[in-house]
Amino acid sequence: MNNWQEILDVLRKKLVSLGDVTITPAVLITVVLILLGAFWVSHLLRGMLRRNVFRRTHLNIGTQETIARILHYIIMLLGVFIAVQQVGVDLTTLAAIGAVLMVGIGLGLQNITSNFISAMILLFERPVQVGDFVEVGGVQGRIRRIKTRSSVVETLDNVSIIVPNLNFITQNVTNWSYRDSKVRIHVSVGVSYGSDVDLVAETLLQVGRSHQEVLLNPEPTIQFLEFGDSSLNFVLLVWINDASRQYLVRSDLNFAVVKAFREQGITIAFPQRDLHIRTAVPLELNQQDLNQS
């Protein structure tokens, strides 16, 4: 019995006073348990949404992650309010604490605050979403997570890059998945002068249509770009569904173009220069020059 009384005395021991509020170990434990409980409830509800709701809908992964993240913030905010009520902090004291936090933010937390606000903008405005293929600050890859301070971008080399959320707001961002997941690939090739341009165009179109990842709607097209110094320059334009596959598909098409041109007898041009040598003109030497030699 004495041991329990000693434990209770320790839990009720005053640590600090904030106005009319006394902070004790028991209060701190209560606050921690409430916040842990809020986090657990958030984790449980988000898991139920993913298993039982999202699978039955046609929402894309970005929208699903946005809903889950907003739900997490709401539950954690409710947990904070409940914890504050349990502590017994009134609005005046809470305002004083908020003023102290604002001073702290002004002194050293600008970066964290900016990234947090940027995360809110990303979640509500959604210029980028989880699952989008993007390029920002020289980093190219697919967004895997949007967290409170930063986002995780997975590159094509399977490397996870941590990008501050502020970069998505303040820098130019290329988002291949923003409105439509389809992207167009340019495959340029130059053929020698004298080539049958109709055969070249038909061969390139056949190469484009033969690749399994190339879409037939929009269908592949050919453009005759220019008369180059050493070549007739064409470009094959094809559409694919996945921007992250553009480099592999372009490589496949380049291999296929070389093979098809060899089969059709079409020569891929290379830089050429014509060198003209003038006939040497004999020098006439007078008798004085001969005597000196």
Buried (B, 14 or more C-beta within 10 A) or exposed (E): EEEEEEEEEEBEEEEEEBEEBBBBBEBEEBBEEBBEBBBEBBEEBBEEBBEEEBEEEEBBBBBBBBBBBEBBBEBBEBBBEBBBEEBEBEEEBBEBBEEEEEEEEEEEBEEEBBBBEBBBBBBEEBEBBBBBBBBBBEBBBBBBBBEBBBBBBBEBEEEEBEBBBBBBBEEEBEBBBBEEBBBEBEBEBBBBEEBEEEBBBEBBBEBBEEBEBBBEEEEBBBBEEEEEEEBBBBBBBBBBEBBBBBEEBBEBBBEBBEEBBEEBEBBBBEEEEEEEEEEEEEEEEEEEEEEEE
